[in-house]
Amino acid sequence: MQVVLVHPEIPHNTGCAARLCAALDVRLHLVEPLGFSLSDRYLKRAGLDYWPMVDLVRHESLEACLVDLERDSERPLQERLRLFSARGGRSCFQTEFFADDLLLFGSETKGLPADLLASNEDRRVYLPIQAGIRSLNLANTIAVGLYTALDRAGIALPENDGSYAPHPDALKDVWPQDVVRDSGVQGLPR
């Protein structure tokens, strides 16, 4: 399972997502344009000292990201997509998830691109909220969505006994730009 943030705008949300992905050993993909730099101090702060454990990939466009992710599984890309949206779809708690699913989340102000949502209506997933509430915080949505998806896909969650032993690189001054890998797919239109 992998998490894809499409055009995230708020560094704190992305940093929180990175920390969550490190904690669950899930790859995090960022699709440009981003609303911040990977050298943003708020991004680094939100991810704390967990950046050495973040499997972070940057893509220059959504098209390039999808081409890259299509190579990851025998199952067709379309079947792997789970498009999280505040508008329509199926409740996260009634959705069937699989180990190779791709959980896509859009920007904080615009969500996922309308054309992507329109062409994948049966792949839309939402978290239930009260009427009159526009949306949930992106970092919260990613946390609930990812934990639910992993559990429903039958993927064992990490075991821990409540103790903490720091990662060997935790004391190093590691920034997001130090760990990011660029996608191998380039030159596609934005």
Protein Blocks (a to p, Z undefined) as FASTA:
>chain_A
ZZddehiablklmmmmmmmmmmnopacddddddfbdfkbfklmmmnmmmlmmpccdddfb
fklmmmmmmmmpmbdfklmpccddfegcjdfklcccdfkbccddddfklopafklmmmmm
mlgccddddehiabacfklmmmmmmmmmmmmnopacdddehiacddfklmpccdfklmpc
cdfbehiaZZ
